[in-house]
């Protein structure tokens, strides 16, 4: 069983909520805790608590983390309808008052080689945890991140310059990718291939489950904002890799975050270990082997079927 901490910026796009639900419902996974990051972390924590309550998984602790980006030099992107369709006005929802960074450090260091960190928001909590306790990078089992792009997938040429999770706090992303920790990078050139459409929203609604109805409302609001009839399940794919690593194929690569201090900048440069234009090792030291597995291909149809089956059928046969 995979023991994980899920670090999320749940708010506008429903993919975070779907990732929380998939992790909590999957018997292959033990969720040790869920932490929130970026912006109104209190609201985000209450959203997670509500989802767990609707799933009957209230034993999973939820902690709020860091509101600002690492250097406090970038705006917080906030759409304004976070929590709508899920939280009810005046609803009392409490969460664990331990700080997310403390929880991450303590859990990893007390369980060396056993905890996987799954980061599906900007990477500020993880970066601060590693800055405070560098041994987290050595003691974590692995880190699965939704962010970055190698631009080598089939839709690479269609993508924007950078993705949300890296560009919102590129300094934290740079620290994370340079930490030496074993990382799986599930980039948006892969995650943008796993889509839910109107028919999937209707399937959620048809279950009559309170959480599924709430997620359907969140999806419809998101689709109205984007004026389209599909959205990507970016974050749940990271959870999917814990259930079946073969959902994605990839290669070990060097990952460098290129950015400056203008807002917003920040994107990943992914190169193979022996790429000729990679700067040579200096002073006679050999270049270290890469520690990042970059996802390049995805079995999108099989993943979406698994996701929808598990979320829509509480009696799903595992």
Residue, then its C-alpha position, 0 to 999 in steps of 0.5 A: x500500500x502506498x502511504x502518501x501526503x497530498x499537497x493541493x491548491x484545491x479551489x477553482x478547477x475540479x481536478x484537485x477535488x477529483x484527485x482527493x476523492x480518487x486517493x481517498x477511495x482507492x484501497x491501494x493508497x493510505x492517505x496520511x494527510x492532506x495539506x493545502x498551499x497557495x492563497x486562501x489555504x484556510x478555504x482550501x482546507x475547508x474544501x478538503x474537509x468537506x470532501x472527506x466528510x462526504x466520503x466518510x473519510x473524516x479520519x484523514x487529517x487536513x492541514x493548511x500551509x503557506x499562503x504566499x509564494x516563496x519570495x513573496x514576489x508574485x501575485x496570487x491568482x484567485x478567480x473568486x468562485x473557489x468553494x462554490x457548489x461545494x461549501x454551504x454558507x455558514x457551514x462549520x468545518x474545522x481542520x487540524x491546526x498543525x502547520x502543513x510544513x511541520x506535518x510534511x517534515x515530521x511524517x517523512x522523517x519519522x517514516x524514512x523511505x515510506x512516504x510519497x509526497x504528491x504535489x498538485x499545486x505550487x510547490x511552496x510547502x515542499x520547498x520550505x520543508x526541504x529548506x528547513x530539513x534538507x534530509x527530507x529529500x533523502x528520506x522521502x520515498x518519491x515525489x510525484x508532481x503535477x507541473x512542468x512540461x517536456x513539450x515532447x508529447x503529442x500535444x506539445x506544440x499546442x501548449x502555452x509557455x508555462x503551466x500554473x504550478x511552476x510559474x506561480x512559484x518558480x523559485x520553489x519549483x527550482x528548489x524542488x527539482x534541484x533537491x536530488x529527491x526521486x521525482x516523477x514529473x507528470x507535466x501538462x503536455x501529458x495531463x492535458x490529454x486526459x479529459x472529461x466532457x459533458x457526458x462524464x459530468x452527466x454520469x456524475x450527476x446520475x449517481x445522485x451522490x452528494x459529492x458527485x453532484x457538487x463536483x459536477x456543479x464545479x465542473x460546469x462552472x469551470x466550463x462556463x468560465x472557459x467557454x468549452x465543453x471539456x476539462x483536463x484531469x491534470x491532478x488525478x493522473x498523479x494519483x493514478x500513477x500510484x494505482x498503476x504506474x503504467x498509465x504513463x511512460x517516461x524517461x529519466x531526464x535532467x529538469x531545470x526551471x528557467x525563470x526571472x523575477x518578472x511575473x509570471x515567468x517560469x517553465x521547465x527545460x527537460x534534457x536527456x542526461x547526455x544531451x550535447x548542450x548540457x553544460x559539462x561537469x566542472x573541476x573534474x566532477x562527473x555530472x550526477x545521474x538525473x533523479x527526475x522521471x519525466x512522463x512523456x506518454x499517457x494511456x488516457x482512455x484507460x485512465x479516464x475509465x478507471x477514474x470515472x468508474x471509481x468516483x461514480x461507483x462506490x461499489x467498484x470492484x477493485 
